């Protein structure tokens, strides 16, 4: 069922299309949002939700289509024009300046001035900030640095900033991913208040219980396309899940996915806990096995990976590699035991972008390549050339900066850097996020080839077809705990989502 045409739209999106490197992030998307409406936007990762948000907020210019605000065309690709149209965005990771106080964050870039523009009118900033917070039912010291505030109050600062624009469309992207139940209830109260004041809210969330509690209508995007828009009263959780995952899946019996023989346990995690992130996580990975880890945003998957690898120390629990205990909180010890982590953020955590391709590939094994403690440029060049050939890295040469490569080839560099260290266990966190279809297929081939050589792999991904295609088992996390496990033969998108969703929705 299409959107209700009787609702007079405040925002009308018409035929918006956006392509990145030959891949359509949005394809002829249309939807309408009415004043005073909470309109939920649902879809898997990669469905096009973030791209649509960027179009509405003026961050990017679409290739085709238009956006109308109260019937008038919005000049696209201009943040200033979107702000002038009173469109505001609150991102999942609230953008704040931690060392500035609350009032400076609320008015950053739009500070009122006095004395002919020579001085900031800090008195007015304080009064208006306090009034905005009072409107939200919040009272805390606006002179306090935002970095010292609890997360929920930082979220309120972000909302206050949006309201200071007198926004008519408020876009909320996974706003409760890091909030407690109590903080979430406070946010819901504010959302209902804003609706009553006529503010239109575009609400992006994987948490379906929130969608059904708050939304008037829901739109589903899938693979960049508009699947449909329905009144929430005509929808139910199973039907919404089917709309979200209804695309044709890659065949699970694809070439290279034949059953393998597994060896002994190479990764043994016991009762691992880190306060505020995850609790009592126990898992094993065998030699030659690919174990997937699924879950919603904020479920704790990346935090588990970082703790296993020693980036963060656990509060309790243990990690062993091939029977050898790994001292907690030590990346060096984890590497020496045979662990490797390909992080989710390849550009900031996985690579040093100004360095060359060759330097990045050999970074983890410089000591091994050295002779008598002295670096060996010849051995480094030979190793880099071999890895580039094995991984099919497309670059002008090993001497070009890493930032010149495409996303897929940058990801191959991160993989190559760790494979050069001959690990026993490889942890992959969103290994194909942001790469094109061809590079994704090559990374899948590499993952399977490594498993065939006996490498144990823990594959963390928000892409369900990716997990179903590559994994022998899938662990599902929900609310910081492992909620279930599915064997390859029994795993389906619906079963994975049922275990990933909060209990009240899944039931």
Secondary structure, DSSP 4 states (H G I P E B T S, - for coil): ----TTSPEEEEEEEEEEEETTEEEEEEEEEEEETT-EEEEE--TTSSHHHHHHHHTTSS--SEEEEEETTEE--TT-HHHHHHTTEEEE-SS----TTSBHHHHHTTT---EETTTTEE-HHHHHHHHHHHHHHTT----TTSBGGGS-HHHHHHHHHHHHHHTT-SEEEEESTTTT--HHHHHHHHHHHHHHHHTT-EEEEE-S-HHHHHHH-SEEEEEETTEEEEEEEGGG--HHHHHHHHH-SPPPPTT-TT-------SEEEEEEEEEETTTEEEEEEEEETT-EEEEEE-TTSSHHHHHHHHTTSS--SEEEEEETTEE--TT-HHHHHHHTEEEE-S-IIIII--TTSBHHHHHHGGGHHHH-BTTB--HHHHHHHHHHHHHHHT---S-TTSBGGGS-HHHHHHHHHHHHHTTT-SEEEEESTTTT--HHHHHHHHHHHHHHHHTT-EEEEE-S-HHHHHHH-SEEEEEETTEEEEEEETTT--HHHHHHHHS-HHHH-
